[in-house]
């Protein structure tokens, strides 16, 4: 759940650019409230501390803004988003008639 939550914030930042924490908090309260409450008890300080320590989201202390790191590959691949393709092979046997 935490990986999915983090990726949703990274996607938000990639779409919206550098953002102050209050914009991220508005996003999670609107779109990811259940996860925010489950993971961080709705505590903004816990979320800020978490975001400052993940690899794919950075914090610019001078501007007080968070931003996504586009060069970091995602480690959390959501199983529900990946499905193995199914390949079917049809074998045709010749019919011999007498």
N, C-alpha and C positions, 0 to 999 in steps of 0.2 A: 504494500500500500504506500509506503514511504517513497519508493522509487517512482511509482506512477504519479504521486503528488509532486515530486521534484521535477519530473519531466513536464508536467502540465505548467509549472511555473516557468521552466526554461522556455517552453514553447510560447508562453505569454510574452516573455522578455524578447524573444526573437522576433515576434510579430510587432511589438510595440517599442522596441529599442530600450535604451537606458530608462529605468523607472525608479522613483522614490518608493520606499517601503509601503507607504500608505496606499499606493496604486496596486501593489502586489496584494496587500491585505484586502483591498476592495475586491480584487479578482477572486481570491480564495474564499472570501465570505459569500460571494455570489455563485461561484461555480464549483467549489471544492470544500464547502463548509463542513460536511460530515467528516472528511479526512482530516481537515484542520483541527477539528475538535478531538477526534480519536488520537491523532498523533501528537498534538501540542497542547491539548486541553484549551484550545482557543486563545492561548497565551502568546501575545505578539513578541515578547522578549525571547521566548523559546524559538519561535520561528525565525526571528532575526539572527540569532546565534547559529541556528542550523544553516541558514542561507549563506552566512559568512564563511562556513567551513566546508561546503560542497565543492567538488572540483569543477563542475561545469557552469557554475554561476559565480560571478565575481562581484566585488563591492568596491566602488570608487569612493574612498574616504574623503577626498577633497570635495567632490561634488555631492556626496551622500546619496549615491545612486547604485542600484544593482543592474547587472547586465549579464546576458548569456555569453558563454564562451563557445563560439561556433566550432572551434577546432577539436573540442573534446568529444570523443565518441561515447555514445551511451553504453553503459555497462548493464543497465537493467532493460532486458528485452521482455516485454510483456507477452506471456504465453498466449493470451487471448488475441493478440494482434498478429501472431505468426501462425500460419497454418501450412503444414507440409503439402506441397502439391501432389496430387494423385496422378500417376501415369498408368494408363491402361494399354495393354498390348493385346492386339487381336491376332490370334493364330488361326490360320485357315488351313485345314487339312484337305488335300484333294480327295474327291469322291471317285471311287472306282466302281463302275457298273459293269456287270457281266452280260 
